[in-house]
Amino acid sequence: MARYIFITGGVVSSLGKGLASAALGALLQARGFSVRLRKLDPYLNVDPGTMSPFEHGEVFVTDDGAETDLDLGHYERFTGVHARNTDSVSSGRIYSTVLEKERRGDYLGKTIQVVPHVTNEIKDFLHIGDDEVDFMLCEIGGTVGDIEGLPFFEAIRQFAHDKPRGQCIFVHLTLLPYLAASGELKTKPTQHSVKELQSIGIAPDVLVCRSEHPIPERELEKIALFCNVRRNCVVPAYDLKSIYEAPLAYHAQGLDQAVLDAFDISPAPAPKLDMWHDVYDRIHNPEGNVKIAIVGKYTQLGDAYKSIAEALTHGGMANRVKVKIEWVDAEIFDKGDAAPYLEGYHAILVPGGFGERGTEGKIKAAQFAREQKVPYLGICLGMQMAVIEAARNVAGLDKAGSEEFDHESGKKRFEPVVYHLKEWVKGNHSVTRKTDDDKGGTMRLGAYNATLTEGSKVAEVYGSTNIEERHRHRYEVDIKYREKLEACGLAFSGMSPDGKLPEIVEWTNHPWFIGVQFHPELKSKPFAPHPLFEGFVKAAVENSRLV
C-alpha cells in the first residue's frame, strides 16, 4: 500500500510545486523506492487540450492519449515514469463525472453536494493504483484559499483521516518575500499560509520555503516555531541556474530526509545520485555552444513550448554544448523575407500549433532552411509546413495548403496537401472523426507505432526501423502527394504500420532536414535525451563549425 505525500502551495506563491514534486520523486527513486506522481488541478476545464497555450502553457500528452497539465512533463523528465490518464484530474472532470452519475441514477435521487459526492469522487481518483508503488506524490494545483481548490483540500483532509496514522503527510511550499528597502526576508506570509491550511483541518509536516536570498537560521527556527513544524522539516529552496540542479539542491537541504523522517522510515537507504551528478556536470561544463531558432506563434510565453525547450537542453547535454534558444515570431515575416531574421542561427526548429496565423512565416522558415542547408526539425505543424513549402516551391503546386486553414476561413483557397484526418487505426480497431466533432479529446492522441525506411537519415538517428511516439493532431499530410514529392527529393521515410499515414519526411539532398508528425519532445529526459533532439543539436554543432 502506497504512502501518500500531498504537496500544496502557499498564499503568496505556488510557483515551483511541480518542480519540487518532480525533484522529490527523483530523490525517493534514488533511495530505491518506487514512485508515481499526480496532479489535481482546480480549473473547471474538463480537458486541458481545449485551453489556449497563452493561458495554460503546453498540453502534455501521455502514451494512453490523455491531454494533461505541463507539470506531468516535469514528473516524467525527472523520474522516467511514464504518466497515465489517471495521473491528472481537474475540477471540471470531477464535476462532469458526478453529474453523469447523477443523470444515470447512481445516487438514487439523493441531493448532490460537494461533500460527500465531489470529495468522494476525488478520493476514488486518489486510490487508483495505490498498490503499485511505495510512494504516491499528489500535487494540488493553485494556492491554499482559492475557492476552486477547496473541494480538493477537503478531499485530501478526509483521505488522510481515513488512512492509518503515518500513511499520509503534507508538504507545503511557500515564498519568503525579500524587502530590499529594509534588507530582510518576511516570514509572515508563510505563517498566514500555514494558518489558512490549519483552518481547513490540514497541518503541514514539511515546509519548503522558496527564497532568492539565503534564509538566516533564526528565521528558519522562527518559521518552525510559529508553524508548529520541526526545524529539520523546514527546507530552504533557493533559485537555481537550471531546474536539473533541483534533486541535488533539495537533497543538500534535507528534503528527502525530512519526508522519510515524517514517515518514520529509519534507517533509510542512502541515495544513489551519480546520474544527477553527471547531469549537473554536463549542464555546467559545456565544451561549446550553438544558437537555435524556434519559429512559432506562441513565442511570448515560453511555457507554450516547454517540452521542446527542455528537449533541446537535453540534446545539448548529450553533445556537451550549451544550447542558446531564441524565440522568433513567425508572424514577423509572414509577408516579408525570412532571411534577415534567420541568418546566423545554427539550426531552425518549427514546432506544432493550431490555426492559420503565422503559418506563412513558418513555411518561409522551412524554405530558408532547405535552401541554405541549415539543420531543420519540424514537429507536427512544422512538418506540415515543410511539406507545403516543398509542394509550392519544388513540386509546382502553387496553391498547396492545409484544409485546416480553409475550415478556419470558411472558404476554399488551397489545394489540401494536408487534410482533416477522418479515420485511422488504433490498436485493433478503427477510429473515426468528423470536422464538426467537439474539439476536446477528438484528435489522434497518444502513442502510435511507425515504420522507418532502411538507410534513411531518421533510421540512422533512431538506430532502428520501428519506433513508438506520441501524437496530438487532427490534420495529416495526404499520402496521394507522396509520389510527386518524393520525385523532387522529399522522402516519406516514416509511415504508420498500415502504410496510410505519413509520420516522417526528410530531404535526401540536405545535411539534416527532418519533419515529424508526432511530438518527440514529450519523451526526452536529461539522463536519456531523445535521439531526434540529440541528432538535431549534433547537426547544429557541425553547422556552427562551417559558419
PEBEL-V588391 format. One record per residue. N is the residue number from 1. PHI is phi in whole degrees, 0 to 359 (none if undefined). PSI is psi in degrees with one decimal (* if undefined). Layout:
N,PHI,PSI + N,PHI,PSI
This chain:
1,none,129.1 + 2,290,148.5 + 3,270,143.1 + 4,252,135.2 + 5,239,114.2 + 6,261,126.1 + 7,246,118.6 + 8,241,164.6 + 9,244,150.7 + 10,278,171.8 + 11,289,-23.0 + 12,275,-46.0 + 13,203,134.1 + 14,254,4.7 + 15,300,133.2 + 16,102,-4.0 + 17,298,-43.7 + 18,298,-42.7 + 19,293,-42.8 + 20,298,-41.2 + 21,297,-46.8 + 22,296,-43.3 + 23,294,-40.9 + 24,296,-41.3 + 25,300,-41.6 + 26,295,-39.0 + 27,292,-39.9 + 28,294,-37.2 + 29,298,-41.9 + 30,297,-20.7 + 31,267,4.2 + 32,97,5.7 + 33,267,150.4 + 34,268,143.4 + 35,223,157.5 + 36,219,139.1 + 37,246,142.4 + 38,227,155.5 + 39,234,128.2 + 40,247,111.8 + 41,254,136.9 + 42,278,-7.7 + 43,292,156.9 + 44,269,-3.5 + 45,294,129.4 + 46,291,-36.1 + 47,230,113.6 + 48,301,-18.7 + 49,294,-15.8 + 50,268,-1.5 + 51,268,144.5 + 52,291,137.3 + 53,302,-26.8 + 54,293,-28.9 + 55,269,-37.2 + 56,231,5.6 + 57,75,-164.0 + 58,290,159.4 + 59,260,122.7 + 60,268,133.3 + 61,249,135.0 + 62,266,168.9 + 63,302,-37.3 + 64,272,14.1 + 65,88,16.9 + 66,275,136.5 + 67,265,119.1 + 68,229,178.3 + 69,291,149.7 + 70,295,-20.0 + 71,298,-27.5 + 72,295,-24.4 + 73,295,-43.0 + 74,300,-44.0 + 75,302,-46.1 + 76,293,-42.7 + 77,296,-32.8 + 78,270,-30.2 + 79,251,-21.3 + 80,75,2.3 + 81,274,119.7 + 82,293,125.6 + 83,290,157.7 + 84,233,169.7 + 85,294,-15.1 + 86,271,7.4 + 87,258,6.1 + 88,212,133.7 + 89,213,143.8 + 90,245,164.6 + 91,303,-41.1 + 92,301,-42.2 + 93,293,-40.0 + 94,296,-50.1 + 95,297,-39.3 + 96,299,-43.2 + 97,296,-43.3 + 98,298,-44.2 + 99,293,-36.9 + 100,297,-41.1 + 101,295,-38.9 + 102,296,-40.8 + 103,291,-29.5 + 104,283,-14.7 + 105,91,14.4 + 106,297,-25.3 + 107,264,6.0 + 108,55,41.6 + 109,81,6.5 + 110,289,154.8 + 111,292,128.7 + 112,275,127.9 + 113,227,160.6 + 114,300,-45.2 + 115,247,115.7 + 116,254,-7.5 + 117,291,-48.2 + 118,292,-45.5 + 119,295,-35.7 + 120,295,-37.2 + 121,296,-40.0 + 122,295,-42.7 + 123,295,-38.1 + 124,298,-39.2 + 125,299,-42.8 + 126,295,-29.4 + 127,284,-16.7 + 128,299,123.2 + 129,72,18.7 + 130,283,-1.6 + 131,261,7.3 + 132,262,-20.9 + 133,224,167.8 + 134,280,-39.0 + 135,229,136.3 + 136,246,115.2 + 137,260,122.0 + 138,239,112.9 + 139,268,129.2 + 140,264,117.7 + 141,293,164.3 + 142,74,-161.7 + 143,235,153.0 + 144,301,133.7 + 145,104,-20.5 + 146,298,132.7 + 147,297,-34.0 + 148,293,-29.5 + 149,273,-8.6 + 150,303,-41.1 + 151,299,-33.9 + 152,291,-42.4 + 153,296,-40.7 + 154,294,-37.7 + 155,295,-44.4 + 156,288,-27.8 + 157,297,-48.3 + 158,297,-42.2 + 159,301,-48.2 + 160,295,-34.4 + 161,292,-34.8 + 162,286,-27.0 + 163,279,158.2 + 164,299,151.7 + 165,302,135.7 + 166,88,3.6 + 167,269,-20.8 + 168,226,142.6 + 169,227,163.7 + 170,240,127.1 + 171,250,127.7 + 172,241,125.1 + 173,256,128.1 + 174,228,170.3 + 175,246,134.8 + 176,260,101.6 + 177,294,146.1 + 178,251,124.2 + 179,264,107.1 + 180,296,-34.0 + 181,298,-38.9 + 182,256,-6.6 + 183,64,40.3 + 184,220,153.8 + 185,269,139.7 + 186,255,123.6 + 187,265,-10.4 + 188,300,-42.8 + 189,302,-36.9 + 190,294,-41.4 + 191,298,-42.7 + 192,291,-35.0 + 193,296,-45.2 + 194,295,-38.7 + 195,299,-38.9 + 196,297,-42.1 + 197,297,-45.2 + 198,297,-31.3 + 199,293,-21.3 + 200,255,16.5 + 201,90,15.4 + 202,242,124.9 + 203,249,115.0 + 204,295,141.9 + 205,266,-29.8 + 206,225,135.7 + 207,248,129.9 + 208,250,117.7 + 209,250,108.9 + 210,282,141.0 + 211,201,144.5 + 212,277,-15.5 + 213,236,154.3 + 214,303,137.7 + 215,265,116.2 + 216,301,150.6 + 217,302,-37.5 + 218,296,-31.8 + 219,287,-37.9 + 220,296,-40.3 + 221,293,-36.7 + 222,296,-44.8 + 223,299,-45.0 + 224,300,-43.1 + 225,293,-49.7 + 226,278,-13.8 + 227,255,2.5 + 228,60,44.5 + 229,232,141.1 + 230,298,147.7 + 231,302,-40.3 + 232,288,-5.9 + 233,257,10.3 + 234,256,108.1 + 235,249,117.9 + 236,291,144.8 + 237,227,101.0 + 238,268,155.7 + 239,298,143.3 + 240,238,155.0 + 241,288,-30.7 + 242,221,141.7 + 243,296,-22.7 + 244,282,-1.5 + 245,278,-12.7 + 246,302,-47.0 + 247,302,-44.5 + 248,292,-39.8 + 249,294,-45.2 + 250,293,-35.0 + 251,294,-41.9 + 252,299,-31.5 + 253,270,-4.4 + 254,90,21.5 + 255,296,-49.0 + 256,296,-37.2 + 257,292,-38.5 + 258,297,-39.7 + 259,294,-44.6 + 260,295,-37.2 + 261,296,-38.4 + 262,296,-29.7 + 263,271,-1.8 + 264,60,39.4 + 265,266,102.2 + 266,208,135.0 + 267,283,148.4 + 268,261,149.4 + 269,300,142.8 + 270,290,143.4 + 271,285,144.1 + 272,257,103.9 + 273,249,16.5 + 274,303,-41.2 + 275,300,-42.0 + 276,285,-28.8 + 277,293,-37.5 + 278,294,-41.9 + 279,300,-46.3 + 280,301,-44.0 + 281,296,-41.6 + 282,293,-33.5 + 283,289,-43.2 + 284,265,-5.4 + 285,229,59.6 + 286,288,156.9 + 287,253,14.3 + 288,169,-174.1 + 289,209,154.4 + 290,226,155.0 + 291,246,119.4 + 292,238,132.3 + 293,265,130.3 + 294,257,111.0 + 295,263,104.5 + 296,216,-170.1 + 297,240,-2.1 + 298,251,33.2 + 299,291,-15.4 + 300,287,-17.8 + 301,232,104.8 + 302,301,-30.1 + 303,296,-18.7 + 304,295,-26.1 + 305,238,37.3 + 306,304,-50.7 + 307,294,-34.0 + 308,294,-45.5 + 309,300,-42.0 + 310,292,-40.5 + 311,296,-35.8 + 312,295,-39.1 + 313,299,-43.1 + 314,297,-41.1 + 315,298,-37.7 + 316,295,-41.3 + 317,298,-40.0 + 318,296,-31.0 + 319,260,5.0 + 320,55,44.4 + 321,229,158.0 + 322,268,126.3 + 323,265,116.5 + 324,265,111.1 + 325,268,132.2 + 326,236,131.5 + 327,270,123.5 + 328,243,120.6 + 329,286,117.8 + 330,298,-25.8 + 331,291,-20.2 + 332,300,-38.7 + 333,242,32.2 + 334,305,-39.8 + 335,242,9.2 + 336,233,-165.1 + 337,276,131.8 + 338,279,-22.8 + 339,306,-46.4 + 340,300,-24.6 + 341,267,-18.3 + 342,246,-10.0 + 343,293,141.8 + 344,98,-11.6 + 345,273,146.3 + 346,274,-14.2 + 347,196,159.1 + 348,230,132.5 + 349,238,129.0 + 350,247,114.3 + 351,273,-176.2 + 352,285,176.2 + 353,169,176.9 + 354,227,145.9 + 355,91,164.6 + 356,278,-24.0 + 357,303,126.9 + 358,85,-3.5 + 359,288,-32.6 + 360,296,-35.7 + 361,294,-38.1 + 362,293,-37.8 + 363,298,-40.6 + 364,291,-31.7 + 365,295,-42.1 + 366,296,-39.5 + 367,296,-43.8 + 368,299,-45.7 + 369,296,-39.5 + 370,294,-48.3 + 371,287,-35.0 + 372,266,3.6 + 373,59,36.0 + 374,271,133.3 + 375,308,135.1 + 376,225,135.4 + 377,232,115.8 + 378,253,127.3 + 379,246,122.0 + 380,59,-105.0 + 381,301,-31.7 + 382,297,-33.5 + 383,289,-43.5 + 384,298,-38.7 + 385,294,-34.8 + 386,294,-37.7 + 387,291,-43.1 + 388,298,-41.7 + 389,299,-43.3 + 390,295,-42.0 + 391,297,-41.9 + 392,287,-49.6 + 393,263,-13.4 + 394,240,-42.8 + 395,271,-6.0 + 396,81,15.8 + 397,266,81.6 + 398,301,-30.5 + 399,264,14.4 + 400,299,139.6 + 401,191,-162.5 + 402,244,141.7 + 403,298,-26.9 + 404,302,-40.7 + 405,287,-34.5 + 406,292,-40.5 + 407,298,-38.8 + 408,292,-40.2 + 409,276,-20.3 + 410,83,12.6 + 411,211,153.2 + 412,275,121.3 + 413,233,-22.0 + 414,240,157.5 + 415,275,113.2 + 416,281,90.1 + 417,285,-13.6 + 418,240,126.2 + 419,233,164.8 + 420,287,121.0 + 421,285,119.1 + 422,254,-19.8 + 423,206,137.1 + 424,206,169.3 + 425,258,129.7 + 426,234,112.1 + 427,66,-120.7 + 428,253,14.1 + 429,223,162.8 + 430,264,140.4 + 431,248,133.9 + 432,238,147.3 + 433,220,151.5 + 434,242,156.4 + 435,295,-24.7 + 436,262,14.2 + 437,294,158.6 + 438,305,149.4 + 439,287,-40.6 + 440,294,126.0 + 441,67,19.5 + 442,254,7.7 + 443,273,176.3 + 444,281,105.9 + 445,240,145.1 + 446,93,-166.9 + 447,277,131.9 + 448,225,150.7 + 449,276,156.2 + 450,218,149.2 + 451,248,126.8 + 452,260,150.1 + 453,285,127.9 + 454,299,137.2 + 455,85,-4.7 + 456,283,162.0 + 457,300,-42.1 + 458,290,-32.6 + 459,294,-35.3 + 460,294,-41.4 + 461,297,-46.7 + 462,282,-26.5 + 463,72,23.3 + 464,199,161.2 + 465,250,4.2 + 466,230,121.2 + 467,227,166.6 + 468,225,125.5 + 469,222,162.8 + 470,267,139.6 + 471,243,156.5 + 472,200,86.9 + 473,197,160.3 + 474,235,0.2 + 475,240,147.7 + 476,219,148.2 + 477,294,134.0 + 478,281,123.0 + 479,295,-20.2 + 480,291,-14.4 + 481,266,2.7 + 482,301,-50.9 + 483,299,-42.8 + 484,294,-41.4 + 485,287,-38.7 + 486,293,-30.3 + 487,296,-23.3 + 488,269,-6.0 + 489,110,-1.0 + 490,267,101.4 + 491,277,137.1 + 492,271,84.6 + 493,270,-2.0 + 494,217,129.6 + 495,227,158.4 + 496,297,155.5 + 497,305,-30.5 + 498,276,-0.7 + 499,76,12.3 + 500,261,-25.4 + 501,242,121.3 + 502,292,128.1 + 503,254,-30.9 + 504,214,138.3 + 505,234,154.8 + 506,205,145.1 + 507,278,124.8 + 508,286,-21.0 + 509,256,26.0 + 510,235,143.5 + 511,302,-40.9 + 512,196,94.2 + 513,222,105.3 + 514,229,134.3 + 515,239,135.1 + 516,233,140.9 + 517,281,-19.5 + 518,264,-172.6 + 519,240,85.7 + 520,295,-25.3 + 521,300,-24.8 + 522,289,-16.8 + 523,250,5.6 + 524,276,144.7 + 525,221,154.5 + 526,298,-33.0 + 527,266,-1.4 + 528,211,72.0 + 529,302,144.4 + 530,293,136.1 + 531,302,-32.8 + 532,294,-40.8 + 533,285,-34.9 + 534,297,-44.8 + 535,291,-37.4 + 536,297,-45.5 + 537,292,-36.4 + 538,299,-41.1 + 539,295,-37.3 + 540,296,-39.4 + 541,298,-46.0 + 542,296,-38.2 + 543,292,-34.9 + 544,296,-27.6 + 545,282,-15.8 + 546,267,-22.6 + 547,285,*
